[in-house]
Amino acid sequence: MKTTPQTLDDFMAVALAMENEAVERYTEFADMMETHNNDDVAAMFRTMAGYEAKHAQHIMDQMGWQTAPAVPRELVCWPGYESPEAAPIDEVHYLMKPWHALQLALAAEQRAEAFFGQLAGMTTNDSVRKAALEMQAEEAEHVELVTAWMAKVPQPDQDWSDDPDPPRYID
Amino acid sequence: MNDTTLEARLSAADYKSDYKPIWCPGCGDYTVLSSLTKALAMIQRPPHEVAVVSGIGCSSRIPAYTTCYGFHGVHGRSLAAATGLKVARPDLTVVVTGGDGDGYSIGGNHFMHACRRNVDMTYIVMDNHVYGMTKGQASPTTEPDWDNKLSPGGTGIRAFNPLVIALASGANFVARGFSGDPNGTAELIAQAIRHPGFSFVEILSPCITFRPEQKQWKEVVRPAPVQPTDDPGLAARRLMTDDGFNLGVLHAGSRNPYPARMGQAAASLADLESEFEL
């Protein structure tokens, strides 16, 4: 049974877990793309992992934590199985372009913004509400930053996923 | 917990090797690897006390991606190799990994008898209902009506039900996980490792290359609406009627594991030679 964090420590532990899961997922994506020689996208995912790691470190510093606290499963109160800030593992493609990577990041930031907003509305603890609203505002900033970044990156051609030597010869 | 203990704690990263997986981007096996390393961090056994054994297939690459001892064996024989290892070295935590083709077809007989013997080890099957490494042939768990150029109109063959077979054969712990739930799956694997005897964890792990429609699995999986039972008959009846998407521990039994005899088999060379005298 999932419950809303009722103390600031619990809330910040959940927020930290979200950031750390995003670091882990972007690192996985960067490794995948490197392995498949998609270096531009790999570099972009590596950069995103770096940003999320900085956010995680910021929370650690704010709370004075030396190690990440364990988060009891019942406190993992986000909808679905994975952190809203972690892009789903199955939404990458070996031929994807930087624009697609940003599209994934934008969706992740939007989910995180919505999650913190929802949590602020649900908690009965003032300090948790205040922190959730701050996090929501930060995520909204990230949404703006990613949106601005996307405007500078060319949109992929329609045939971006065409592969002259596809793995699926049965198509 | 004091600082020394904190420093000594192993994290999931301690179980990941420097080799990068070469699976297709988006494959469910990436998160299963992550779940396995998280589970090993939960049980806090150092990598040199854990052996990861596999057969052949995409998912069978996992041992190389961990820092544990690894054995990448031949097709379908992972459970045979792992059984020998665990019986000879009961002090090790033995985890066996593989896919549905390796485990249920080529290794199908080993699967049943590993369940029956109930040696204390954990078998993780990443089930994507297809032979991915060999380009998309139907596997034992493929739906009979899966239509593709290699089996036009589908095979028409009833799909294998691995969890029911495991229960009927005597597996002491049976669970189903989903690669899209890496934290929940990590907890299942950790429970499976801690449970005595043969533990079987089936993980639905979509093949995004040959079965892209499996991306929809995340919309249909859900926690099993029932509590785990120690009655294999009850668990089997539930599993005979479920749709294959209920997640969680479905059976946690109390059968005694195959007894470890570490130290008792220390026969002398002369004793062993005498057994082979004509």
Interface residues (C-beta under 8 A of the other chain):
Chain A: E24 E28 F29 D31 M32 M33 E34 T35 H36 Q66 T67 R73 V76 Y81 E82 P88 I89 D90 E91 V92 H93 Y94 M96 P167 R168 Y169 I170
Chain B: L6 K20 P21 I22 W23 C24 P25 G26 C27 G28 Y30 T31 S34 K135 G136 N148 K149 L150 F178 S179 G180 D181 P182 N183 G184 E187 P206 I208 T209 F210 K215 K218
